[in-house]
């Protein structure tokens, strides 16, 4: 009579867990995308510098009625900070994670 014996097969055991760098990469990438959308929004909300014939007509009206400087200054500062954050996250993503 022939008997068969089963021998265990050595399979590589992989630990199931969370890679901390993977989580950090997702967080930085999410912040990067939010900063990019926010930067686009803030830049589009800023009032542009008028030029040409339409600027001469509208510019005269702004000199008479005044211009909202508080919002423009706030949007200018906000766009500067968002641009700096965008550059930092872009450098972090390119140097650390790739």
ABEGO torsion letter per residue (X at the ends): XBBBBBBBBBBBBBBBBBBAAAAAAAAAAAAAAAAAAAAAAAAAABBBBBBEAAAAAAAAAAAAAEBBAAAAAAAAAAAAAAAAAAAAAAAAAAAAAX
